[in-house]
Amino acid sequence: MVRSLSLLLSSAVVLLGLAEPSSKLPVIFFHGVFTTWEFGHNFEANLTAEGREYVALSFCDGQCSIESLLTQVPAAVKAVREVVATNPAFDDGYIIIGHSLGGPIARATIEEMDDHKAKRFISLAGLQNGQFIGPHAIDIAIEKGAPSLTSIVPERVFNYSAYTPEDYYGKMQKDFTLFSIENPDTQYEYAQFNVQRWPQFGSWSTTNKFLPVYNNVNPCLPGNDQCISDQQRRRANFLKLEEAHFFASPVDDAIMPWESCIFGRYSEVDTIDEIETSFMNMTAVNMTETLEYQEDGARWMSAEDSSCTSLPMSLTAAGASTRSTANGHPCTTSTSTRP
């Protein structure tokens, strides 16, 4: 994971240099869970050396970062507005980089800001389509066990420690899903509940108040014109970007499935019980097979090429999409969002 992260970070810096180098667009950085604004020090060193302005946001550092994304996003919007309002270097546009949990927070911030001037968005190992411990790399999840999970959700809320290694084969995931449905207030307490993408679309899309909203698949009831208007507004704000680049790595042992970073997910089941009974039958599906893509393909218009190349080649083709091989190289899905 350390090697992959190093490659992801250095690759993003290379990408910044390849994309319109004469513009020297300034950069805003969103850190991930448990880290702080200081996590982007390598970006700061490289980007300021080439004459770019660089700002790392600190609206929710450290322990605060496990709190609900429904409160973090408004804080992020406020932080971005404060940056651009006080520094004229951002007047003509800027680049937003989000790492790990900062990836979906940054994308949500872009979608919420009618007044944003972001030109490019770069997501580094950002769980853009959420998190679900499925059959792939289940041994890693078991090895990490409850300590890693109780660090993001206290035992008094949901007791991961009560589950045995055998329970990781579907029982724990089903119980967490049922707990999330039966306790909707948790959406406003911890980020873990916002990023869970359990593979039963009906219950997930109505329970989760974050991912379905920013993926624009939250159901709007008949006559709810505000819901429809908000969907259109968020989509329009995203499409104001000129480019969006999503980096992922198949050896990522934190994001599950790793394909979530490029909008993949696990295959759907018909019922919540099947999260346990059909657990080993789940497979990872790529972005083009998801409801998000099928209902709004224009949003990801140039991300249809499913060929896989090594990272250096993918970086020479802005606007091309690459899937990953099993060789451990990070790969990208790069999307031109121009309508």
Secondary structure, 3 states (H helix, E strand, C coil): CHHHHHHHHHHHHHHHHHCCHHHCCCEEEECCCCCCHHHHHHHHHHHHHCCCCEEECCCCCHHHHHECHHHHHHHHHHHHHHHHHHCHHHCCCEEEEEECCHHHHHHHHHHHCCCCCEEEEEEECCCCCCECCCCCCHHHHHHHHHHHHHCCCCCCCCCHHHCCHHHHCCHHHHHHHHHHHHCHHHHHCEHHHHHECCCCHHHHHHHCCCHHHHCCCCCCCCCCHHHHHHHHHHHHHHHCCCEEEEEECCCCCCCCCHHHHHCCEECCCCCCCHHHHCHHHCCEECHHHCHHHHHCHHHHCCCCCCCCCCHHHHHCCCCCECCCCCCCCCEEEEEECCC
